[in-house]
Amino acid sequence: MLSTEATRSSSPDFATTHPKAAEILSNILPTHTELQACWELCRLQNNIGFWVVWLPTAWSIAMAYHAEPEISALGALQRAAVYVPLCFGIKSLIMTIDDILDSDIDGLVERTRNRAIPRGAISQNRAWLFFFLQVAIGVGIAFTYLSTAALRVSMIVWPLYIIYPTCKRWTNLAPIPLGLMFKVGIFMGWCDVTTNGNIPWSTLLLIYIGACLWTITYETVYQHQDKIDDVKLGLHSPALLCREYTIMLCTVTGVGFLSLLSYGGYLNGHGPLFYLGVICAAILLLPRLIATDVDRPEDCRNLFLGTPLVGQVILGGLVMDAVTHRLRSGIPL
């Protein structure tokens, strides 16, 4: 009786018996290199993009939790958790389309020439296929898990997903659409957890504008890393617009962000712990910003890398303030 190994070795494999089918499968299924390229297209090795999308959403949920006694801590935490995969998806989607539309430029810029498409790890056609797969999954998740109000708010910025990656070709103001996209969760979070349907649009609008100013602050400094290549290629960027006035102007936008956030918190009835969080965030942001030399790429990168901590400290202040408010008022957590 033949052993199992002998039987297997004597049996022809699938590629031998079905060569055409095997060839079709090999053309459809991604290779290991392409899977790694998809990981890179999504920037899953660098999650700053996730934080700057998710944190404003979490701020909003914490503010709603403070304002509406009917919202439970468990309910707020569950909605914040739901937004984790959603925000990863939004960030990944934007990074992918950005790399696809900028692939001709990325190969000519020192900082980006080793990205997946320029170095040939994945073709444009396969990258587009991956992008549309992300869109299909993302839309399905959004329609399944988001409230109607949150979904409608998100749809307002959907066109910017395509517009934003083209901005450096025709405008110096790319951080504005980026902020509008990334910070829309400020409205969505409250829409998703509210129990009475009363959404303070004017208060949230102030915080939304402030968060967009935050985006302008860190993105303008970050773009100074590429300014030499941008000039050579005839591209536009906020760094080229602001030039030597970058730190002064970004200090103004940074202070504007913190001021509008503080005023929005005041309108929502927040207390000392919230303002303590804002002060700590200001200490993390402003001195480092003022000390940044925009002609030193490592300085610009370090400021950018510190961005999530600023938002996390603000979230910590909001959460602690909301919890202590409920304990003082006798409202169940």
C-alpha positions in Angstrom: 0.0 0.0 0.0 1.4 3.4 -1.0 2.2 5.9 1.7 0.4 9.2 1.8 3.5 11.0 0.7 4.0 8.7 -2.2 0.4 9.1 -3.3 0.7 12.9 -3.1 3.9 12.9 -5.1 2.4 10.7 -7.8 -0.7 12.9 -8.2 -0.4 15.8 -10.6 -0.8 19.3 -9.1 -3.5 21.8 -10.0 -1.2 23.9 -12.2 -0.3 20.8 -14.3 -3.9 19.6 -14.8 -5.5 23.0 -15.2 -2.9 25.3 -16.6 -5.3 28.0 -17.9 -7.2 28.1 -14.6 -3.9 28.3 -12.7 -2.7 31.2 -14.9 -6.0 33.1 -14.3 -5.8 32.6 -10.6 -2.2 33.7 -10.5 -3.2 36.9 -12.3 -6.1 37.6 -9.9 -4.7 36.7 -6.5 -2.3 39.2 -5.1 1.3 38.2 -4.6 3.1 38.6 -1.3 4.8 41.8 -2.6 1.4 43.2 -3.6 0.0 42.5 -0.2 2.9 44.3 1.4 2.3 47.2 -1.0 -1.4 47.4 0.0 -0.3 47.6 3.6 2.0 50.5 2.7 -0.7 52.2 0.6 -2.9 52.3 3.7 0.0 53.6 5.8 -0.7 50.8 8.3 2.9 51.1 9.4 2.2 54.7 10.5 -1.0 55.4 12.3 -0.9 59.2 12.8 -3.6 59.5 10.1 -5.9 57.3 12.2 -5.4 59.4 15.3 -6.1 62.7 13.6 -9.4 61.3 12.2 -10.5 59.3 15.3 -9.6 61.8 18.0 -12.0 64.6 16.9 -14.8 62.0 16.7 -13.9 60.8 20.2 -13.9 64.5 21.4 -17.5 64.8 20.1 -18.7 61.6 21.8 -17.1 62.8 25.1 -18.8 66.2 24.8 -22.2 64.6 24.1 -21.7 62.3 27.1 -21.1 65.4 29.2 -24.2 67.2 27.9 -26.8 64.4 27.8 -27.3 62.4 31.0 -29.2 59.7 29.1 -26.0 58.6 27.3 -24.4 55.8 29.3 -20.6 55.3 29.6 -21.0 51.9 28.0 -22.9 53.4 25.1 -20.3 56.1 24.6 -17.4 53.6 24.7 -19.2 51.3 22.3 -19.7 54.1 19.7 -16.1 55.2 20.1 -15.0 51.6 19.5 -17.1 51.4 16.4 -15.3 54.4 15.0 -11.9 52.7 15.3 -12.2 50.5 12.2 -14.2 53.2 10.4 -11.5 55.8 11.0 -8.8 53.3 10.0 -10.7 52.8 6.8 -11.1 56.5 6.1 -7.5 57.1 6.7 -6.4 54.1 4.6 -8.8 55.1 1.7 -7.4 58.6 1.5 -3.8 57.5 1.7 -4.4 54.9 -1.1 -6.0 57.4 -3.5 -3.4 60.0 -2.7 -0.6 57.5 -3.6 -2.4 56.5 -6.8 -3.0 60.0 -8.1 0.5 61.2 -7.0 2.5 58.3 -8.2 4.1 60.3 -11.0 5.2 62.9 -8.5 6.2 60.6 -5.6 8.9 59.0 -7.7 10.6 62.4 -8.1 10.5 63.5 -4.5 13.2 62.3 -2.1 10.9 61.6 0.8 8.3 59.6 -1.2 10.3 57.9 -4.0 10.4 54.6 -2.2 6.6 54.3 -1.9 4.9 51.2 -3.2 3.8 52.4 -6.7 6.9 54.4 -7.7 9.2 51.5 -6.8 7.1 49.0 -8.7 5.8 46.9 -5.9 2.3 47.2 -7.3 0.9 48.4 -10.6 -1.5 51.4 -10.9 -4.3 49.0 -12.1 -3.9 46.7 -9.1 -3.8 49.7 -6.8 -7.0 51.0 -8.3 -8.6 47.6 -7.8 -7.5 47.7 -4.1 -8.9 51.2 -3.8 -12.3 50.2 -5.1 -12.4 47.2 -2.8 -11.8 49.5 0.1 -14.6 51.8 -1.1 -17.0 48.9 -1.3 -16.1 47.6 2.2 -16.1 51.1 3.6 -19.5 52.1 2.2 -21.0 48.8 3.4 -19.7 49.4 7.0 -20.8 53.0 7.0 -24.4 52.1 5.9 -24.5 49.3 8.5 -23.2 51.0 11.6 -23.6 54.8 11.2 -26.8 56.6 12.2 -28.7 58.3 9.4 -27.6 61.8 10.5 -23.9 60.8 10.9 -24.0 59.1 7.4 -25.5 62.2 5.8 -22.9 64.5 7.4 -20.1 62.2 6.2 -21.4 62.3 2.7 -20.8 66.1 2.5 -17.0 65.5 2.5 -16.9 62.4 0.3 -16.1 64.4 -2.9 -13.0 65.7 -1.1 -11.5 62.2 -1.0 -10.8 62.6 -4.8 -10.2 66.4 -4.8 -7.6 66.5 -2.0 -4.9 64.4 -3.7 -4.9 66.8 -6.7 -4.5 70.0 -4.6 -0.8 70.3 -4.7 -1.0 70.6 -8.5 -3.1 73.7 -8.4 -3.3 75.3 -4.9 -1.2 76.1 -1.9 -4.1 75.4 0.4 -4.3 71.6 0.5 -4.5 71.5 4.4 -8.0 73.1 4.2 -9.7 70.2 2.4 -7.6 67.7 4.4 -8.9 69.3 7.6 -12.5 69.3 6.3 -12.2 65.6 5.6 -10.4 64.5 8.7 -12.3 66.5 11.2 -15.9 65.9 10.1 -16.1 63.3 12.9 -16.7 66.2 15.3 -20.3 66.3 13.9 -20.6 62.6 13.4 -19.7 61.5 16.9 -22.4 63.5 18.5 -25.0 62.6 15.9 -24.3 58.9 16.6 -24.7 58.9 20.4 -27.4 61.5 21.0 -30.5 60.2 22.6 -32.7 63.3 22.3 -31.8 64.5 18.8 -30.6 67.9 20.0 -27.3 68.5 18.3 -25.6 71.8 19.1 -24.5 72.5 15.5 -23.2 76.0 16.2 -20.9 74.8 19.1 -19.7 71.9 17.0 -19.0 74.2 14.1 -16.7 76.3 16.2 -14.7 73.2 17.3 -14.7 72.0 13.7 -13.2 75.2 12.4 -10.7 75.1 15.3 -9.7 71.5 14.4 -9.2 72.5 10.8 -6.9 75.2 12.0 -5.0 72.5 13.9 -4.7 70.6 10.6 -3.3 73.7 8.9 -0.8 74.1 11.7 0.8 70.7 11.6 0.4 70.1 7.9 2.0 73.4 6.9 5.1 72.7 9.0 5.2 69.1 7.7 5.2 70.2 4.1 8.4 72.1 4.5 10.2 68.7 4.2 9.3 68.6 0.5 9.7 72.3 -0.4 12.9 71.9 -2.4 11.4 69.1 -4.5 8.1 71.0 -4.8 9.9 74.0 -6.3 11.8 71.8 -8.8 8.6 70.1 -9.9 6.4 73.2 -10.0 4.1 72.0 -7.3 2.2 74.0 -4.7 2.2 73.7 -0.9 1.4 75.8 2.2 5.1 75.7 3.0 5.9 77.6 -0.2 3.0 80.0 0.5 4.1 80.9 4.0 7.9 80.6 3.6 9.8 82.3 6.4 6.5 83.4 8.0 5.4 79.8 8.6 6.1 79.6 12.4 4.4 83.0 13.0 1.4 82.1 11.0 1.1 78.6 12.4 1.4 79.9 15.9 -1.7 82.1 15.0 -3.6 79.0 13.7 -2.5 76.9 16.7 -3.7 79.6 19.1 -6.9 79.8 17.1 -7.5 76.1 17.4 -7.0 76.1 21.2 -9.2 79.2 21.6 -12.1 77.9 19.5 -11.9 74.5 21.3 -12.0 76.3 24.7 -14.9 78.4 23.7 -16.8 75.4 22.4 -16.1 73.6 25.7 -17.4 76.7 27.5 -20.6 76.7 25.5 -21.0 72.9 26.2 -20.7 73.6 30.0 -17.3 71.9 30.6 -15.3 72.6 33.7 -11.7 72.9 35.0 -10.4 69.5 34.0 -11.3 70.2 30.4 -9.4 73.5 30.5 -6.5 71.8 32.2 -6.4 69.4 29.2 -6.4 72.3 26.8 -3.6 74.0 28.7 -1.5 70.8 28.7 -2.1 70.5 24.9 -1.0 74.1 24.4 2.2 73.3 26.3 2.8 70.3 24.1 2.1 72.2 20.9 3.1 75.8 21.0 6.7 75.7 22.5 7.7 72.9 20.2 6.1 74.8 17.2 8.0 78.1 18.1 11.3 76.2 18.4 10.9 74.4 15.1 13.3 75.3 12.3 11.4 74.8 9.1 14.7 74.4 7.2 15.5 71.3 9.2 13.3 68.4 7.9 13.8 66.5 11.2 12.3 69.4 13.2 9.3 69.4 10.9 8.8 65.7 11.1 9.2 65.7 14.9 6.4 68.4 15.3 4.2 66.3 13.1 4.9 63.1 15.1 3.8 64.9 18.3 0.4 65.6 16.8 -1.5 62.6 18.2 -0.4 63.3 21.8 -1.9 66.8 21.6 -5.3 65.4 20.7 -5.0 62.5 23.2 -4.4 65.0 26.1 -7.5 67.0 25.0 -9.6 63.8 24.9 -8.3 62.9 28.4 -9.4 66.3 29.7 -12.9 65.9 28.2 -13.4 62.4 29.6 -12.2 63.3 33.1 -14.3 66.4 33.1 -17.4 64.6 31.9 -17.0 61.8 34.5 -16.4 64.2 37.4 -19.4 66.3 36.3 -21.6 63.2 36.5 -20.3 62.2 39.9 -20.8 65.7 41.3 -24.3 65.9 39.8 -25.4 62.4 40.9 -25.9 61.3 37.3 -25.2 57.6 36.7 -22.1 56.9 34.7 
